[in-house]
Amino acid sequence: MKEWNRKNVLWMVLYAVLYAVATAIVCVTGAMTPVLFVCYQVTAGILVSGIVIHACRRIKAPGVPVCLAVGMILLFLIIQDAAPWHVIPVIIIAVLAEAVRAITKYNWTGDVIATVIMSFSSFGYYGQIWFNREYTYECAIEEMPAGYADSLMAASPVWALVAVIIVGIVLSVIISNVTAKLFKLEK
């Protein structure tokens, strides 16, 4: 097992920054079109998974998901968007990912599952589409161009949540495996 050392701490800072930046990019894509907003989990599965699996395979010890979550929360604080519906899901996601990694003794399967879990970093933001529709609609009217709010509601029927989650999970697993091959990560 690769434990924490000075070099891994520096790597973890880089991973946390990359994770926060990739998640921010996922969020920015949603501003482009309502369909990409609805597809956050798909985009996250593509952009975030490689970073997370690389970090988990490099540091096979407790703390990787927590460090990534701390990076996200710091980003929320910097952009003054540290609302409970953003921060609390990130904390829950990190705890779940840590638990999976510990239970599986930091093996490949556990790290892939943890990667999938960590790819849900923006769920607190986009989950509002389905769980707080009126609030989401009002925010979209205030913040987005004319017509965006109506298009967002039309692009997010209830069944879309299940479809987006399934596709996002599958893509996260695929990206984890591709990353492992590209960077010759130990499975």
N, C-alpha and C positions, 0 to 999 in steps of 0.2 A: 504494500500500500504506500502510495506517495503521500507523505505527510506535509504539513505546512512548513515552509522555510521562507527565508527572505526573498528568494527568487520567485517562489509561487505567490507570495503576497503581492509583489509587483505585477505579476501576470494577472492576478485576480482584480487588481485595480483597473487594468486594461480591459479585462472581460466585462467588468461592471459598467465601465464607460460605454463600451460597444453595445452591451445589452440595452442600456438606457437610450442610446442614440438610435439603435435599430427599432426599439419600441416607439420612440418619437416619430420615426419615419413611417411606421405603420399607422400612427395616428394622423400624420399629415396627409397620407394618401386618402384618408376618409374625407378630407376637405375638398378633394378634387371632384369626387362624384359620390352620390349616395350609395351606389352599388359597392364601391370600395369601402365605404363606412360599414356597410352590412357585412362585408367580407373580411373584417379585421382579423379574425382568427386564421383565415387562409393566408393572408399576408404575413401574419406573425409566425405561422408555421414555416414559412419560407425564410423570412429574414432573421428570426431570433434563434431558431433551433441549432444552427451550426455553431453559434457562439456558446450556447449553453452546453451542448454535448462536448465541445472542445474543453471548456472549463472543467466540467465534471470528470472527464477522462484524465486531464492533467493533474487534478488535485483530488485524489481518492480518499478524502477525509471530510469530516463534517464542516459545514460552513459555506460551501459554494453557493447554494440557493439563497442563503441569508445575505451574503455579500452582494449578489445580483439584485436582490430586493432592496437593499440599502441604497444601491446606486439609483434604482428607480425612484425611491422615496426622496432622495436628494434632488433628483431632477424635478420631481413634483414641487419641492420646496423652492427651487431656483425659479421655476416658471410660475410660481404662486398658484399652483393648482393641486395642492395637497388636501383635497377634500376627502372625507371619510369613504365615499364610494370609489375613490381611486386607491387610497392607501390600504384600507382594510383587506380588499381582495388580494393585493400584492403580498401582504403579510401572511394571509391564509395559504396562498399558493406556495410561498417559500417554506412554510412549516410542513405542508404536505410533501413537497419535493424532498426536504431534509429527511422526513420520516421514511419515505420510500427508499432513499439511498441508504439509510442506516439499516433498515430491515433487510435489504438485499446485499448488505456488506460491500457497497460501492462497486458492484459488478456491472457489466454492460447493460443487461436488461433493466436493472434499477436506474441506471443513468439515463437510458432512453425514456423510461417512464417519467423520470424527474424532468427531463427536457420537455416532454409533451406538457407536463403540468406547468412548467415555467413559461411555456409559449402563450399561456393565458394572461400574461402580464397586463394587457390592456382590457381585460374583460370588464372591470369595474366601469370603464368608460363606455364601451359599445354594448354591454349587457343592458344598459338603460333603455335601449331601443325596444326591447321586449318586456322589460320588467317595470319601466317607468315611462311609458309612451307619451303621455301628456307633457311631462317635463322635457323629454327629448324634443318633441315637436316645438314647444315654446322656445327652447334654446336655439334650435335650428332656424326658426323665424328671426330671432334676434341677431344671430351671428353669421348666418350664411346668406348667399344671394337669393333673390326671389325665386320661388319654386322649389328650392332645395328641400324644404321641410316636407312638402307634399310628396315629392319624389322619394324621399327617405322612407316615409310611411308606406308608400306603395311597394318599395323594394324590400320591405322587411315583414312579410307575413310570418306567422308563428312557426310554420314548418321550416322556414329559412334558418332559424337558430340551430335546429338539429342538423341540418345539412351543412351549415358553415362549421359547426363543431367537428363533425365527422371528417370533412375534407381537411380541416386544419390539423387534426390528429394524424391522419394518414400522411399528410405532407411533412409534418414534424418528424415522424418516424423515417420517412424517405430521406429527408435532409440530414438527419442524424447518421444514417448509413452512408450517404454520399460523402459527408464530412469525414467520417472514419476512413473511408477509402482514400480520399484526397490527401488527408494529413497523416495517413498510416497510424491511426489511433488504435490502441490495443482494445480488442474486443474481449 
